Amino acid sequence: MDDIDFKIIELLRKNARESFAAIGKSVDLSAPAIGKRVKNLEDKGIIKGYSLKLNHDKLGINTRAYINLKIHQSSTVKTAYNQIVHLKEVQRCDRITGYDSLCILAFFKNNKELITFIERVSQYGVPNTSIILES
């Protein structure tokens, strides 16, 4: 990787739908040259994919929370992780060090859905929930 590749990555990080022509103008290369570089970055596994940013307010998502989960003795972190990571509310689930075993970022339409979720994951451990007030 060279400085141009790093610049391409930075431009795609800001806007993954940016045209190769616009990126090319920023780094003084043609659109086909940018296309080849992006394909090379994808083939090497440096670019793993592209994402979608949503306006959660317009989708009716009013409650967002981090739930740290201290896993019970009887259940394993791996089992809990494999069950929780696929729940529809879960945006991210990370295995972490320290007192808690999992850190879950989840989105809900309301607090009632959050309560239901907390009750569901409580079978794996003790939850400590923080509602996101502002991002």
Buried (B, 14 or more C-beta within 10 A) or exposed (E): EEEBBEBBBEBBEEEEEBEBEEBBEBBEBEBEBBBEBBEEBEEEEEBEEEEEEEEBEEEEBBBBBBBBBBBBEEBEBEEBBEBBBEEEBBEEBEBEEEEBBBBBBBBBBEEEBBEEBBEBBEEBBEBBBEEEEEE
